[in-house]
Amino acid sequence: MKNVLKNIWILTFVIVLITGCTSPKSAYQKEVKDVGIEKSLEDIKASAIAVDLSFNTFFDHVDLSATDLSDFAEFDACTKGFNDYMALVESTKLQVNKWQDSEVEVQAINDQLIKVLSSYEEIGRQMKGIITLATVLFDVLVKLNTSNEQLNTLENPSEEYSAAVYSFMLENANIVDKLSSFDYNTLLASEQLDLSNLQDVKTNVSTLLEGLAQMPISTEVDRTYNDLMISMYTSMVVMMDIFIENIESLKFIAAYQSDGESFIQVGLKETDVTIQEWKDAMKK
């Protein structure tokens, strides 16, 4: 009987000893492994790379002279990729946040992991900025290009209207020259893309709009011609406003038409450093 009690006491002592040796950090490491956090981070990175490729493919071949929204249908792949990416980030974040109520030692390590997810969220915010900008931009581009195309199919307006337009354009020859050489592909690929350039374009277009509103109208062709001109230039003003309000996202799009690194590539490199810091913290 004594031996039985002795064995029970020894067994209890061993259990207590083992339990005491299992630190919060060890438990955290085990949970991280069990739920597959490292695999989740790899999946998020792979998803971001896929979105980057979709953006690159689309913006490399996009036709900015399109007159139909269906010509931008390939952008759907970018949107779907973004949604898949954010779903992975959110599901991983839910798991990671569960460890924030752990021991102080674990929280310190987990803070690095929270930082990783925050970096991935920031990349997602930038992705969303591009998608929001592009979605609005496509609609305005179609309206502008359609107006321009319709102008080329109209009969000649009256002599009075034509003379008035010619005189007005001659008075603003400098503005007309600038706008005639304006090209969206060049704009998006320009390293000089900044607010002042966009503001200049908007100001120039607004000047032409003011003049067109005062043109003499004597025939239906005059009216149609003038309305289309106003529609076209109004679309340009709207577009400049969109560019100005979303200058950061516009620069991201421009990067896809240059040889530089995209914001996703830069963001992933920075996040890889944070991931390594988290892994190192778990090993200490």
C-alpha positions in Angstrom: 0.0 0.0 0.0 2.9 2.3 0.8 4.4 1.6 -2.6 1.2 2.5 -4.3 0.9 5.8 -2.4 4.5 6.5 -3.1 4.1 5.8 -6.8 1.0 8.1 -6.9 3.0 10.8 -5.2 5.9 10.5 -7.6 3.5 10.5 -10.6 1.7 13.7 -9.2 5.1 15.3 -8.7 6.2 14.5 -12.3 2.9 15.9 -13.7 3.3 19.1 -11.7 6.9 19.4 -12.8 6.1 18.9 -16.5 3.2 21.3 -16.3 5.4 23.9 -14.6 8.0 23.6 -17.3 5.4 24.3 -20.1 5.9 28.1 -20.3 3.3 30.4 -21.9 5.8 30.9 -24.7 6.0 27.2 -25.4 2.3 27.0 -25.4 2.1 29.9 -27.8 4.6 28.3 -30.1 2.6 25.1 -30.1 -0.6 26.9 -30.9 1.0 28.9 -33.7 2.2 25.6 -35.2 -1.2 23.8 -34.6 -3.3 26.5 -36.4 -0.8 26.9 -39.2 -0.1 30.6 -38.9 3.1 30.4 -40.9 1.2 28.7 -43.7 -1.4 31.4 -43.5 1.2 34.1 -43.9 2.6 32.3 -46.9 -0.9 32.1 -48.4 -1.4 35.8 -47.9 1.9 36.6 -49.6 1.1 34.3 -52.5 -2.3 36.0 -52.9 -0.7 39.5 -52.9 1.7 38.4 -55.6 -1.3 37.1 -57.7 -3.0 40.5 -57.3 0.2 42.3 -58.3 0.4 40.1 -61.5 -3.2 40.9 -62.3 -2.7 44.6 -61.9 0.5 44.5 -64.0 -1.1 42.5 -66.8 -4.2 44.7 -66.9 -2.5 48.1 -66.8 0.1 47.0 -69.3 -2.5 46.3 -71.9 -5.5 48.6 -70.9 -6.9 50.6 -73.8 -7.6 54.1 -72.4 -9.4 55.1 -75.6 -12.2 52.6 -75.0 -15.8 53.6 -75.6 -17.4 50.7 -73.8 -17.1 49.6 -70.2 -17.0 46.0 -71.3 -13.4 46.7 -72.6 -12.4 47.0 -69.0 -13.9 43.6 -68.0 -10.5 42.1 -67.4 -10.2 44.3 -64.3 -12.7 41.9 -62.6 -9.8 39.6 -62.1 -8.0 42.3 -60.1 -11.1 42.9 -58.0 -11.6 39.2 -57.3 -8.0 38.8 -56.3 -8.2 41.7 -53.9 -11.3 40.2 -52.2 -9.6 36.8 -51.9 -6.5 38.5 -50.4 -8.5 40.5 -47.8 -10.4 37.4 -46.8 -7.1 35.6 -46.0 -5.8 38.7 -44.1 -9.0 39.0 -42.0 -9.3 35.3 -41.1 -5.7 35.2 -40.0 -6.1 38.4 -38.0 -9.0 37.0 -36.1 -6.8 34.1 -34.9 -3.8 36.3 -34.1 -6.0 38.7 -32.0 -7.0 35.8 -29.7 -3.5 35.7 -28.3 -3.4 39.3 -27.2 -5.0 38.4 -23.9 -2.1 36.0 -23.1 0.9 36.4 -20.8 3.1 39.5 -21.1 5.9 37.5 -22.7 3.5 36.1 -25.3 1.9 39.4 -26.1 5.4 40.9 -26.7 6.0 38.3 -29.3 2.5 38.4 -30.7 2.8 42.1 -31.2 5.3 41.4 -34.0 2.7 39.2 -35.6 0.0 41.9 -35.2 2.5 44.3 -36.9 2.8 41.8 -39.8 -1.0 41.7 -40.3 -1.2 45.5 -40.1 1.4 45.7 -42.9 -0.7 43.3 -45.0 -3.8 45.4 -44.3 -2.0 48.5 -45.5 -1.1 46.7 -48.7 -4.8 45.9 -49.0 -5.8 49.5 -48.4 -3.6 50.5 -51.3 -5.0 47.8 -53.5 -8.5 49.1 -52.7 -7.4 52.6 -53.6 -6.4 51.5 -57.0 -9.6 49.5 -57.5 -11.8 52.4 -56.4 -9.9 54.9 -58.6 -10.0 52.6 -61.6 -13.7 51.8 -61.3 -14.7 55.5 -61.3 -12.1 56.4 -63.9 -13.3 53.8 -66.5 -16.8 55.3 -66.4 -15.5 58.8 -67.0 -13.1 57.7 -69.7 -15.9 56.0 -71.6 -18.0 59.1 -71.5 -15.1 61.3 -72.7 -14.0 58.9 -75.5 -17.6 58.5 -76.6 -18.2 62.2 -76.9 -14.9 62.6 -78.8 -15.9 59.8 -81.2 -19.4 61.3 -81.8 -17.9 64.6 -82.6 -16.0 63.0 -85.5 -19.3 61.7 -87.0 -21.2 65.0 -87.0 -22.0 67.3 -89.9 -20.2 70.6 -90.0 -21.7 73.2 -87.7 -22.9 76.6 -89.0 -20.3 79.2 -90.3 -21.2 81.5 -87.4 -20.6 78.9 -84.8 -17.5 77.6 -86.5 -16.1 81.1 -86.7 -16.8 81.8 -83.0 -15.2 78.6 -81.9 -12.2 79.2 -84.2 -11.7 82.7 -82.8 -12.0 81.5 -79.2 -9.6 78.7 -79.7 -7.1 81.1 -81.4 -7.3 83.4 -78.4 -6.4 80.4 -76.2 -3.9 78.7 -78.6 -1.5 78.0 -75.8 -4.2 76.1 -73.8 -5.3 74.2 -76.9 -1.8 73.2 -77.8 -1.3 71.8 -74.3 -4.5 69.8 -74.3 -4.0 68.5 -77.8 -0.8 66.9 -76.7 -2.3 65.6 -73.6 -2.3 61.8 -73.4 -3.4 59.6 -70.5 -0.9 56.9 -71.2 1.9 59.4 -71.1 0.4 60.9 -67.9 0.3 57.6 -66.1 3.8 56.7 -67.2 5.2 60.1 -66.3 7.7 60.4 -63.4 6.6 64.0 -63.2 3.1 63.1 -62.1 2.2 65.6 -59.4 -0.7 67.8 -58.2 0.5 71.0 -60.0 0.4 69.3 -63.4 -3.1 68.0 -62.8 -4.3 71.3 -61.5 -2.9 73.0 -64.6 -4.8 70.7 -66.9 -8.0 71.2 -64.9 -7.6 75.0 -65.0 -7.0 75.0 -68.8 -10.0 72.8 -69.4 -12.2 75.0 -67.2 -11.2 78.0 -69.3 -12.4 76.3 -72.5 -15.6 75.3 -70.8 -16.4 78.9 -69.9 -15.9 79.9 -73.5 -18.0 77.1 -75.0 -20.9 78.0 -72.7 -21.1 81.4 -74.6 -20.9 80.1 -78.2 -23.7 81.3 -80.6 -26.1 78.5 -81.4 -28.1 78.7 -84.6 -28.7 75.1 -85.7 -29.3 71.7 -84.0 -25.9 70.6 -85.3 -24.4 73.6 -83.5 -26.1 72.6 -80.3 -25.2 69.0 -80.6 -21.6 69.8 -81.4 -21.3 72.3 -78.5 -23.0 69.9 -76.1 -20.5 67.2 -77.0 -17.6 69.5 -76.6 -18.9 70.6 -73.2 -19.5 66.9 -72.3 -16.0 66.0 -73.3 -14.3 68.8 -71.4 -16.5 68.3 -68.4 -15.4 64.7 -68.3 -11.8 65.9 -68.4 -12.4 68.2 -65.4 -14.1 65.3 -63.5 -11.1 63.1 -64.3 -8.6 65.7 -63.1 -10.6 65.9 -59.8 -10.5 62.2 -59.5 -6.7 62.2 -60.2 -6.1 65.0 -57.7 -8.2 63.3 -54.9 -6.5 60.0 -55.5 -2.9 61.1 -56.4 -1.4 58.3 -54.3 -3.3 55.5 -56.1 -2.7 57.2 -59.4 1.1 57.0 -58.8 0.7 53.3 -57.9 -1.0 52.7 -61.3 1.7 54.7 -63.1 4.3 52.4 -61.5 2.8 49.5 -63.4 3.7 51.2 -66.6 7.3 51.8 -65.6 10.2 49.5 -64.8 10.1 50.3 -61.1 8.9 48.1 -58.3 5.1 48.1 -57.6 3.8 49.1 -54.1 2.9 45.5 -53.5 6.4 44.3 -54.1 7.8 47.0 -51.9 5.3 46.2 -49.2 5.9 42.5 -49.2 9.7 43.0 -48.9 9.1 45.2 -45.8 6.7 42.7 -44.3 9.1 39.8 -44.8 11.5 41.7 -42.5 8.8 41.9 -39.8 7.9 38.3 -40.2 11.5 37.3 -39.7 11.6 39.5 -36.5 8.6 37.6 -35.2 10.2 34.3 -35.9 13.4 35.4 -34.2 11.4 36.6 -31.1 9.9 33.1 -30.8 13.3 31.5 -30.8 14.8 33.6 -28.1 
